Amino acid sequence: MEEYCTYFVNNHCLNCEDSHLLTKLIEKFDLEIIKFKQEYCYLPKIILNQRQPVGFLAGFIAACRANCPLFLCNPDWGKQEWQQVFDLVKPDIIWGIEESLIPHTQSPIPDAQCPIPDAQYIMIPTGGSSGKIKFAVHTWDTLTASVRGFQEYFEVDKINSFCVLPLYHVSGLMQFMRCFTTGGKLVILPFKEIELAQKDNIEKLINKNINNFDFFISLVPTQLERLLQKSNLTQWLSKFQTVLLGGAPAWNELLHKARFHHIRLAPTYGMTETASQIATMKPEDFLIGKIGCGKVLPHAKVEIYGEKGENLQSDRVGSINIKAESLALGYYPLNGETQTCLQIDDLAFLDKQGYLNIVGRNSDKIITGGENVYPAEVEAAIRATGMVADVCVIGVGDRHWGQVVTAIYIEKIDIYNREIKAVLKQRLSNYKIPKVWICVDSLPRNSQGKINRQKLYEIVDE
């Protein structure tokens, strides 16, 4: 850890003005941990909520180096979310939360009788879009196992990452972990700064010594869509060695556009519980037209199971079962044995070449008039018409049909329902075409591009 830390302090964020600040902040956090341990005789549970990258990285390094239980948190959470977090965690040290957001029930004095943690856990938030925040419990070993699988799969020693995703989320954190543990370079820049940059300012924002082709960059589909709307950013993106794409399903139109512009895209499949991707399409495969999420990385194993628990052969759709060295131990607080495999709600199949193909989420499946409808298929068909800017499809309870297929969309051009339905009849079976259409100004997506389905139902109710 010390060797990693020394190297990183000297070579970390190429766009940060002062490496000295990182060193000072690490020392500050170190002293706070030492003081707490001397006074209360146990390692503190720490909440890390630093919005600025240097503050986050300093807190993360200090806590991990001291083996403290660490909870990564979203700076954009409101009072309701923070109440959930404090009720669950009961932290001893808080880094980066405004006083007004700390619940009054939080005791200002740590409980000296608190049991001493038996291991250093890194808690990564998940589940916020469903309304209930959970923390997946990882360790240094599970996170570095993901890094090793990445290294082997892409056949690289040092991993250089250009990070535009939040560090508290697994998608941003793992970019730091790859650079930190392999001696690679890390560039951190807010996505908005890149998106708003004019052609003349792109090079000013980014260190001129950076050769894009030596770097990986990770994006979610909505970010990729925005970059491809500007020719200068499209050209800039095309220079990257690999553009990892994940966080939410990508639609066919977006993938076709990326392929047309020769973006070296690598669609991925993974989650917080697996410390980012466990399957990835290599750019070479993507550019020649292959579809899906690619092959499973070396540190993981994916099997597809049927409704009766049988292991399905290739090209048969079923539930995903994951075993991986990078698998989280469970959710905080850990009760009993740690998990050794993870059954996922997503439906998928492995083709004869071993490529993973996601069909949709089982819990999102709509049953209308006895027929099964998967929203992802309907959304892709709607987007392909070019008549909407964004869309999400859900099932809404109905006494006649069981559920009705409902499309909530952002209008791109002035359309009548009859127009889009006529086009969809050429692409979809009649029962898959939405019966209800709701036009909105924006869809409730989080920073990773995932839709907040709970809020969609609130829109329908309104």
Order of alpha helices (4+ residues) and beta strands (2+ residues): alpha-alpha-beta-alpha-beta-alpha-beta-beta-beta-alpha-beta-alpha-beta-alpha-alpha-beta-alpha-alpha-beta-alpha-beta-beta-alpha-beta-beta-beta-beta-beta-beta-beta-beta-alpha-beta-beta-alpha-beta-alpha
